[in-house]
Amino acid sequence: MRLALPIRKRRVNRSFSGTFWMFVFLAAVAAFMALPLVYAINAAFKPLDEIFLFPPTLFVRHPTTSNFIDLMTLLGQSWVPFSRYIFNTFFITGMGVVGHVLLASAAAYPLAKHKFPGSKLIFTVVVLSLMFTPQVTAIPNYMVMSWIGLIDTYWAVIVPAFAFSLGLYLMKQFMEQIPDALLESAKIDGANEYRIFWQIVMPNVKPAWLTLVILLFQMLWGTDGNGFIYSEQLKTLHYASNQIIFGGIARAGVGSAVALILMSVPIALFVFSQSRIIETMTTSGMKD
């Protein structure tokens, strides 16, 4: 029987000046990375003359809400209600994210914890599929969606999202870190495979599926559905925003307001989920 030896925490010997300059360096990097977000926020409140000012300014001088007022006016003149675009976007994004997380988790569990004939070949195909960009698979996806009659429906965008190979790879790698002894003890206690999957495996791979939710949400939130959806009443919010932005130079301010609105939802989701991911990662380390 192995006795667990007490773990001594290693104390970092760092001077005050070293800590100060490290903080200055990290603050500078964080400020540089935040510049695009700061510019997007300020650009949404800039009048038209400040947007085309040269050299461009980072901060707005004379803030105004006219860009958002003009946006509401343009949306009110559309024959498809703006709420319809919002519903389409949230429906496609929500169904795609939930469906893929469930499908990827259910497929990754037997690949990670059950050795069966062909499992290595299947995982090799999944890894190879990561090499192909969405542009490469666009035509095969369209052909498959056309064959099963899903073109010009929500599912033409949702179903391909179910086959997001990065999610299956991510979930499989995380599930392999779960000790087999933990699963075997659950089986001895009488738990079946479904109970082990939902009550043991999924809680322990929470960092993986939370990360997957963020990645897939950003991908589906920014899709316009062009090539798969033709009906105007089924278009997404990203498509409606592109129609506004392509209206010309006079709509540059409105385009900045649209960009701020579109990026606010993924950023809010990331900020909300980041703390949970970090907190879970600090407590999910398990070893035999």
Salt bridges, closest charged atoms under 4 A:
GLU176 OE2 - LYS172 NZ 2.45
ASP180 OD1 - LYS113 NZ 2.87
GLU193 OE1 - HIS114 NE2 3.40
GLU193 OE2 - LYS187 NZ 3.36
